[in-house]
């Protein structure tokens, strides 16, 4: 729903530009009608793939960590949609951060703007490489580069190919969709790191936390101590915890009555 609203807003804002572009390429569109229809079908498959990608990421994350949160696919589906939107926006921002100069080059941007964005892209990539070196999270950075390269590659193709190019290479969206599907399946390590990073941004997983025992409001007792645990996932119903990041055993607690706070 959120992605549909974003698409609608883009269409409204750029309505005049879209109509003029269609009129300008009308003859080319009519002469390439059949392959363009194939391209639109392939693009619809790509859009459906992108929409389903966060769910696939979460399934692989749960499989790798050794648990299954049933509630994510029932009454908490809207909350999961918000989380999925966060993951998608992360990829879009990172794709421009890593490869924005290439995208603007395809759009025939001003040379000064290209130079500035290229410099910023270089600094952005350098920062992430240094971060990976310091934290040893190479899987996370490698996964980011792979996914965002696929997105930026398609954006470059879409901006630079024109009507005839899209008709000739109508299968390009299918190639990108296949890459986006097979990457998480064939590389569960980077997929898990990417998902954990997105969960940590929303403070619902992928981070060390302190868990307090149930609070007794009317008859408090001394000795209730906070326990440091790795929060795999937090839902309104349950807390999925591990003693540390590398542990393979997941403990499930009812969320009610427990307080969770980021570990200091």
Secondary structure, DSSP 8 states (H G I E B T S, - for coil): -HHHHHHHHHHHHTHHHHHHHHHHTHHHHHHTHHHHHHHHHHHHHHHHHHHHHHHHHHHHHHHHHT---GGGGTTTHHHHHHHHHHHHHHHHHHHHHHHHHHHHHHTT--HHHHHHHHHHHHHHHHHHHHHHHHHT-HHHHHHHHHHHHHHHHHHHHHHHSHHHHHHHTTTHHHHHHHHHHHHHHH-HHHHHHHHHHHHHHTTSSSEEEEEE----SSS--TT---EEEEEEEE-SSEEEEESSTT----EEEESTT-EEEE--
